[in-house]
């Protein structure tokens, strides 16, 4: 009886698949409509970091849908064979004039051929240099005039998808083009390079809430070996500023903390500290966005500021560099933050919103939150902190910043040593300051916290970073 039932089910399933699952992929290949997690070709694309996806990948992922399974998993038109590498990785680029283009031979690009035979000028030379792009041809340029990638009869989801998604497609290619040129280096990236301070586009309202899974990819957890138990525990926070260096607070690396524990490693790409593997969250489209899992890198060296004195309650020069044992690769979940280009303590106006993020700890002995959180706090003139802490005989100086003072919102909800971030009109993030100290309990009205002003220490940072 059981065998007959199983046979009937198998026959029914086979009949359903053979009669209803044939489909055409967005680029015209014959495929089978299956649950997305069963399609190896789609899974290969989804497993790539977002910054490695090409425009072609994006379109294939978006327009391969062919239905929704009862379990609410996407169904996709899965090709019978893997897409050839040449089709998955087209040579798309963005020209200096912000137009979509194709990376091709200089001599094959009709739009700039005329420049080759005109009198040489510095402007023309500079323009051609800016068109340079990576391909097998030594003289390759980003040539404008891209045609739609898919034949019209293969546009199964929308006959006008190219026009409908023109802006989003351009932004996707622009970001990919920018990030692909970001080579890991021990030196902090130039903020104008597009290689720092950029995170995923899934913003959420900040106010002591969980972050998006790919927000603040420069956040680092400093791990300590506890002297009593020999266990490895996460402690202070930090900010990745290059593929080899993490910026943190001086009190996280020297002084009384060393009586209890020794910093031994840095954890990057973390989201949920309770989960040792990749973390996943549901996306708006019904799929999943997953990290690659945390990357734990041994510490090669620690450089606290020479003038930091753990016995000084003022915590002047509360800054340190951590050199990693090897350069880390960049991805959606591991990326450096930009160093500041101006002194926030001089130019910012009272009330400008700044952002702190971490796992909820205040120092290496306190309980942490499992999920990465973030909070926005207002910038305050240093005089506000001075008046607040003068009764404790503390004196502020220009190497510090003041922020906070709103009830229930404070940087103690982030990591000690973690970054206080400034976001400009381009959504570019810089590490304006490092979390140093504040009142206890934190989050009191009219009691802001004190931070180390990173801009003041830019020369010190550059002097101590080595290749």
C-alpha positions as CSV (number, residue, x, y, z in Angstrom):
1,X,0.0,0.0,0.0
2,X,2.7,2.4,1.0
3,X,4.8,1.5,-2.1
4,X,1.8,2.1,-4.3
5,X,1.2,5.5,-2.7
6,X,4.8,6.5,-3.2
7,X,4.7,5.4,-6.9
8,X,1.5,7.5,-7.4
9,X,3.1,10.5,-5.9
10,X,6.3,10.2,-8.1
11,X,4.2,9.8,-11.2
12,X,2.1,12.8,-10.3
13,X,5.2,15.0,-9.6
14,X,6.8,13.9,-12.8
15,X,3.7,14.7,-14.8
16,X,3.4,18.1,-13.2
17,X,7.1,19.0,-13.9
18,X,7.1,17.8,-17.4
19,X,3.9,19.6,-18.4
20,X,4.2,22.9,-16.6
21,X,7.9,23.7,-15.7
22,X,9.4,24.5,-19.1
23,X,10.3,28.1,-19.5
24,X,12.6,30.6,-21.2
25,X,15.4,32.4,-19.4
26,X,15.6,36.2,-19.8
27,X,18.5,35.8,-22.3
28,X,16.6,33.3,-24.4
29,X,17.7,29.8,-23.2
30,X,15.4,26.9,-22.5
31,X,15.0,26.3,-18.7
32,X,12.9,24.6,-16.1
33,X,10.8,26.5,-13.5
34,X,12.1,25.4,-10.1
35,X,12.5,26.7,-6.6
36,X,15.4,29.1,-6.6
37,X,17.5,27.2,-4.0
38,X,17.5,24.2,-6.4
39,X,19.0,26.1,-9.3
40,X,22.8,26.0,-9.2
41,X,23.3,28.7,-11.8
42,X,21.1,31.2,-9.8
43,X,22.7,30.2,-6.5
44,X,26.1,30.9,-8.0
45,X,25.0,34.4,-8.8
46,X,23.3,35.0,-5.5
47,X,26.4,33.8,-3.6
48,X,28.6,36.5,-5.1
49,X,29.2,39.7,-3.1
50,X,26.9,42.5,-4.5
51,X,29.9,44.5,-5.6
52,X,31.0,41.7,-7.9
53,X,27.6,41.5,-9.7
54,X,27.5,42.9,-13.2
55,X,24.5,44.5,-14.8
56,X,23.9,41.3,-16.7
57,X,23.9,39.3,-13.4
58,X,21.4,41.8,-11.9
59,X,19.0,41.5,-14.9
60,X,19.2,37.7,-14.9
61,X,18.5,37.5,-11.2
62,X,15.5,40.0,-11.4
63,X,13.8,38.6,-14.5
64,X,14.4,34.9,-14.0
65,X,11.4,34.6,-11.8
66,X,8.7,32.3,-13.1
67,X,6.3,31.9,-10.1
68,X,6.1,31.6,-6.4
69,X,6.2,28.3,-4.5
70,X,3.6,27.5,-1.8
71,X,6.4,27.8,0.8
72,X,6.9,31.4,-0.4
73,X,10.3,30.6,-2.0
74,X,10.9,32.2,-5.3
75,X,10.8,30.0,-8.4
76,X,13.2,30.8,-11.2
77,X,13.6,29.8,-14.8
78,X,16.8,27.7,-14.3
79,X,18.8,27.1,-17.5
80,X,19.5,23.5,-18.4
81,X,23.2,24.3,-18.4
82,X,25.2,26.9,-16.7
83,X,25.4,30.3,-18.4
84,X,28.8,30.6,-20.1
85,X,31.3,32.8,-18.3
86,X,31.3,35.2,-21.2
87,X,27.6,35.8,-20.8
88,X,27.6,36.1,-17.1
89,X,30.5,38.7,-17.1
90,X,29.9,41.2,-19.9
91,X,32.4,44.1,-20.1
92,X,30.1,46.8,-18.9
93,X,31.3,50.1,-17.5
94,X,30.4,53.8,-16.9
95,X,32.0,56.6,-18.9
96,X,33.3,59.8,-17.3
97,X,30.1,61.4,-18.7
98,X,28.0,59.0,-16.6
99,X,26.8,57.0,-19.6
100,X,26.6,53.2,-19.8
101,X,29.4,51.8,-22.0
102,X,31.2,48.7,-23.1
103,X,34.9,48.1,-22.3
104,X,36.4,47.6,-25.8
105,X,39.4,48.4,-27.9
106,X,40.2,52.1,-28.4
107,X,40.2,51.6,-32.2
108,X,36.8,49.9,-32.1
109,X,35.0,52.8,-30.4
110,X,33.5,55.0,-33.0
111,X,32.4,57.7,-30.4
112,X,36.0,58.7,-29.7
113,X,37.8,57.8,-33.0
114,X,37.7,61.4,-34.0
115,X,39.7,62.4,-31.0
116,X,42.6,60.3,-32.2
117,X,43.1,62.4,-35.3
118,X,42.7,65.8,-33.9
119,X,45.6,68.0,-32.6
120,X,46.7,66.8,-29.2
121,X,45.4,68.8,-26.2
122,X,45.7,68.2,-22.5
123,X,41.9,68.0,-22.3
124,X,41.7,65.3,-24.9
125,X,44.5,63.3,-23.4
126,X,43.0,63.5,-19.9
127,X,39.6,62.5,-21.3
128,X,41.0,59.4,-23.1
129,X,42.9,58.5,-19.9
130,X,39.7,58.7,-17.9
131,X,38.0,56.3,-20.4
132,X,40.6,53.6,-19.6
133,X,39.1,50.3,-18.4
134,X,40.2,46.8,-17.7
135,X,40.1,44.2,-20.5
136,X,42.5,42.0,-22.4
137,X,43.2,44.8,-24.8
138,X,46.1,47.0,-23.7
139,X,44.3,50.1,-25.2
140,X,40.8,49.5,-23.9
141,X,38.4,52.3,-23.2
142,X,34.8,52.5,-21.9
143,X,32.9,53.2,-25.1
144,X,29.4,54.7,-24.7
145,X,26.4,53.4,-26.6
146,X,25.3,50.2,-24.9
147,X,22.5,48.2,-26.5
148,X,19.9,46.3,-24.5
149,X,21.3,42.9,-23.5
150,X,18.3,40.7,-24.0
151,X,16.3,40.0,-27.2
152,X,12.8,41.4,-26.9
153,X,11.2,38.0,-27.3
154,X,13.0,36.8,-24.2
155,X,11.7,39.5,-21.9
156,X,9.2,37.3,-20.2
157,X,8.6,39.5,-17.2
158,X,8.4,43.0,-18.7
159,X,8.7,44.2,-22.3
160,X,9.9,47.5,-21.0
161,X,12.2,46.4,-18.2
162,X,15.2,48.3,-19.7
163,X,13.4,51.6,-19.6
164,X,11.6,50.9,-16.3
165,X,14.9,50.1,-14.5
166,X,17.2,52.5,-16.3
167,X,18.2,54.5,-13.3
168,X,18.6,51.6,-10.9
169,X,20.6,49.7,-13.5
170,X,22.9,52.6,-14.0
171,X,23.4,53.0,-10.3
172,X,24.2,49.3,-10.0
173,X,26.8,49.4,-12.7
174,X,28.3,52.6,-11.4
175,X,28.8,51.2,-7.9
176,X,30.2,47.9,-9.3
177,X,32.6,49.7,-11.6
178,X,33.7,51.9,-8.7
179,X,34.2,49.1,-6.2
180,X,35.9,46.7,-8.6
181,X,38.8,49.1,-8.8
182,X,39.3,49.1,-5.0
183,X,42.5,47.1,-4.5
184,X,43.2,46.0,-0.9
185,X,45.9,48.2,0.6
186,X,47.5,48.9,3.9
187,X,46.8,52.6,3.2
188,X,43.4,54.1,4.0
189,X,41.5,54.9,0.7
190,X,40.9,58.4,-0.5
191,X,37.3,59.4,0.3
192,X,36.9,60.5,-3.4
193,X,37.9,57.1,-4.7
194,X,34.6,55.5,-3.8
195,X,36.5,52.7,-2.0
196,X,35.5,53.6,1.6
197,X,32.5,54.7,3.6
198,X,29.9,53.0,1.4
199,X,27.5,50.3,2.6
200,X,24.5,48.5,1.4
201,X,21.4,50.5,0.2
202,X,19.0,48.9,2.7
203,X,18.7,51.7,5.1
204,X,16.6,51.5,8.3
205,X,15.5,54.1,10.8
206,X,18.3,54.6,13.3
207,X,17.5,55.1,17.0
208,X,18.9,52.2,19.0
209,X,17.5,49.7,16.5
210,X,18.9,46.7,14.6
211,X,20.9,47.6,11.5
212,X,20.5,46.2,8.1
213,X,22.7,43.1,7.5
214,X,25.1,45.0,5.3
215,X,25.2,48.3,7.1
216,X,28.4,49.6,8.5
217,X,30.7,46.9,7.0
218,X,33.7,48.6,8.6
219,X,32.6,47.7,12.1
220,X,35.1,45.5,13.9
221,X,35.0,43.5,17.2
222,X,38.3,43.2,19.1
223,X,38.6,39.8,20.7
224,X,40.4,39.2,23.9
225,X,42.0,36.1,25.6
226,X,40.8,36.2,29.2
227,X,43.6,35.5,31.7
228,X,41.5,33.6,34.2
229,X,39.8,31.2,31.7
230,X,41.9,31.4,28.5
231,X,38.6,31.8,26.6
232,X,38.3,34.2,23.7
233,X,35.7,36.8,24.2
234,X,34.6,39.8,22.1
235,X,35.3,43.1,23.8
236,X,35.8,46.6,22.4
237,X,34.7,47.9,19.0
238,X,36.8,49.4,16.2
239,X,36.6,50.6,12.6
240,X,38.4,49.1,9.6
241,X,40.2,52.0,7.8
242,X,42.2,49.9,5.3
243,X,42.6,46.2,4.5
244,X,45.4,46.0,7.2
245,X,44.5,48.4,10.0
246,X,41.7,48.9,12.5
247,X,41.2,52.1,14.5
248,X,40.1,51.8,18.1
249,X,40.3,53.5,21.5
250,X,43.6,53.5,23.4
251,X,41.9,52.2,26.6
252,X,40.9,49.1,24.6
253,X,44.6,48.2,24.0
254,X,46.6,49.3,27.0
255,X,46.3,50.0,30.7
256,X,44.1,48.2,33.2
257,X,42.4,46.1,30.5
258,X,45.6,44.1,30.1
259,X,45.3,43.0,33.8
260,X,42.3,40.9,32.8
261,X,42.7,40.1,29.1
262,X,44.9,40.4,26.1
263,X,43.6,41.5,22.6
264,X,44.4,38.7,20.2
265,X,42.2,39.0,17.1
266,X,39.7,41.1,15.3
267,X,36.4,39.9,14.0
268,X,35.1,41.5,10.7
269,X,31.9,41.0,8.7
270,X,29.9,40.1,11.8
271,X,26.1,40.7,12.3
272,X,24.7,38.2,14.8
273,X,27.4,37.3,17.4
274,X,25.3,34.3,18.6
275,X,25.7,32.6,15.3
276,X,29.1,31.3,14.4
277,X,28.4,30.9,10.7
278,X,26.8,33.1,8.0
279,X,23.9,35.3,9.0
280,X,20.8,35.6,6.9
281,X,17.8,38.0,6.9
282,X,14.7,38.1,4.7
283,X,14.7,40.7,1.9
284,X,11.7,42.7,0.7
285,X,11.4,40.5,-2.4
286,X,10.9,37.3,-0.3
287,X,14.5,36.0,-0.7
288,X,17.4,36.0,1.7
289,X,20.5,38.2,2.1
290,X,23.3,36.3,3.7
291,X,26.7,37.3,5.0
292,X,29.8,35.2,4.3
293,X,30.2,34.5,8.0
294,X,32.6,36.4,10.3
295,X,36.3,36.7,9.4
296,X,38.6,36.4,12.4
297,X,42.0,37.8,11.8
298,X,44.9,37.5,14.3
299,X,46.4,40.8,15.5
300,X,50.0,41.4,14.3
301,X,50.6,44.5,16.3
302,X,49.0,47.2,18.5
303,X,50.0,50.9,18.5
304,X,48.4,52.9,21.2
305,X,49.1,56.7,21.1
306,X,52.3,57.4,22.9
307,X,50.8,60.1,25.1
308,X,47.7,58.1,26.2
309,X,47.8,57.6,30.0
310,X,45.3,55.1,31.3
311,X,45.6,56.8,34.8
312,X,44.5,60.1,33.4
313,X,40.7,60.4,33.8
314,X,40.5,62.9,31.0
315,X,41.4,60.2,28.5
316,X,43.4,62.5,26.3
317,X,44.8,60.8,23.1
318,X,42.4,57.8,23.6
319,X,43.2,56.3,20.2
320,X,45.1,53.2,18.9
321,X,45.9,51.4,15.7
322,X,45.6,47.6,15.4
323,X,47.6,46.0,12.6
324,X,46.1,42.8,11.3
325,X,48.2,39.7,10.5
326,X,47.3,39.9,6.8
327,X,45.3,42.2,4.4
328,X,41.6,41.4,4.3
329,X,39.6,41.3,1.1
330,X,36.7,43.7,0.6
331,X,33.1,42.5,0.2
332,X,29.6,43.7,0.9
333,X,30.2,42.9,4.5
334,X,33.8,43.9,5.0
335,X,34.8,47.4,3.7
336,X,36.7,50.3,5.2
337,X,35.3,53.6,6.4
338,X,36.8,56.9,5.2
339,X,39.0,59.0,7.4
340,X,37.7,62.5,7.9
341,X,38.6,65.4,5.6
342,X,37.6,68.2,7.9
343,X,37.5,68.9,11.6
344,X,33.9,68.2,12.7
345,X,34.7,70.0,16.0
346,X,35.3,73.2,14.1
347,X,32.7,73.1,11.3
348,X,29.7,71.2,12.6
349,X,26.7,73.0,14.0
350,X,24.9,72.1,17.2
351,X,22.4,69.2,16.6
352,X,24.0,67.7,13.5
353,X,23.1,64.0,13.6
354,X,26.0,61.5,14.0
355,X,25.8,57.7,14.1
356,X,27.3,55.1,16.4
357,X,26.9,51.3,15.9
358,X,27.9,48.1,17.7
359,X,26.7,45.2,19.7
360,X,25.5,47.1,22.8
361,X,28.6,46.8,25.0
362,X,30.1,49.6,27.0
363,X,33.4,47.9,27.7
364,X,35.0,44.5,27.7
365,X,33.2,43.3,30.8
366,X,29.6,44.1,29.9
367,X,26.9,42.0,28.2
368,X,26.6,42.5,24.5
369,X,23.7,42.4,22.1
370,X,23.5,39.5,19.7
371,X,22.5,41.7,16.7
372,X,24.4,44.7,15.5
373,X,22.6,47.9,16.6
374,X,22.9,51.6,15.7
375,X,21.9,54.8,17.3
376,X,21.9,58.4,16.0
377,X,23.0,61.2,18.4
378,X,23.3,65.0,18.0
379,X,26.7,66.7,17.8
380,X,27.2,69.1,20.7
381,X,29.8,71.9,21.1
382,X,32.7,70.8,23.3
383,X,31.7,73.4,25.8
384,X,28.5,71.4,26.6
385,X,30.6,68.4,27.7
386,X,32.9,70.7,29.6
387,X,30.0,72.1,31.6
388,X,28.6,68.6,32.1
389,X,31.8,67.0,33.4
390,X,33.5,69.9,35.1
391,X,32.1,68.7,38.5
392,X,34.2,65.6,38.0
393,X,37.3,67.7,37.5
394,X,37.6,66.8,33.9
395,X,38.9,69.2,31.3
396,X,38.0,68.9,27.6
397,X,40.4,69.7,24.8
398,X,40.4,70.0,21.0
399,X,41.3,66.3,20.6
400,X,37.8,65.4,21.8
401,X,34.3,65.7,20.5
402,X,31.0,65.9,22.3
403,X,27.7,64.2,21.2
404,X,24.5,62.9,22.7
405,X,22.4,64.0,25.5
406,X,19.0,62.7,24.3
407,X,17.2,60.4,26.7
408,X,17.5,56.7,25.9
409,X,20.0,57.3,23.1
410,X,23.7,57.2,23.7
411,X,26.8,55.7,22.2
412,X,27.1,53.3,25.1
413,X,24.6,51.3,23.0
414,X,27.5,50.8,20.7
415,X,31.0,49.5,21.4
416,X,33.6,51.3,23.4
417,X,36.3,52.1,20.9
418,X,33.9,52.0,18.0
419,X,33.3,54.8,15.5
420,X,31.1,57.8,15.8
421,X,30.2,58.4,12.1
422,X,29.4,61.4,10.0
423,X,27.3,60.9,6.9
424,X,27.5,63.5,4.2
425,X,24.9,64.4,1.5
426,X,26.4,61.6,-0.7
427,X,25.8,59.0,2.0
428,X,29.5,58.7,2.4
429,X,30.5,57.8,5.9
430,X,33.6,59.0,7.8
431,X,34.9,58.0,11.2
432,X,34.6,61.4,12.9
433,X,35.5,60.1,16.3
434,X,35.9,57.1,18.6
435,X,33.8,56.3,21.6
436,X,35.8,57.2,24.7
437,X,33.7,57.7,27.8
438,X,30.4,58.9,29.1
439,X,28.1,59.1,32.2
440,X,26.7,56.0,33.8
441,X,24.0,55.1,33.4
442,X,24.1,56.1,29.8
443,X,21.3,57.7,27.8
444,X,20.6,60.4,30.3
445,X,18.9,63.6,29.1
446,X,21.4,66.5,28.7
447,X,24.4,64.3,29.5
448,X,26.3,63.8,26.2
449,X,29.3,61.5,25.8
450,X,32.9,62.2,25.0
451,X,34.7,61.0,21.9
452,X,38.3,61.1,20.5
453,X,38.4,63.5,17.5
454,X,40.0,61.5,14.7
455,X,40.7,64.5,12.5
456,X,43.2,65.8,15.1
457,X,45.1,62.5,14.8
458,X,45.3,62.1,11.0
459,X,49.0,62.8,10.9
460,X,49.6,60.4,13.8
461,X,47.6,57.7,11.9
462,X,49.6,58.2,8.7
463,X,52.9,58.2,10.5
464,X,52.2,54.8,12.1
465,X,50.7,52.9,9.1
466,X,53.3,50.8,7.3
467,X,52.9,48.8,4.1
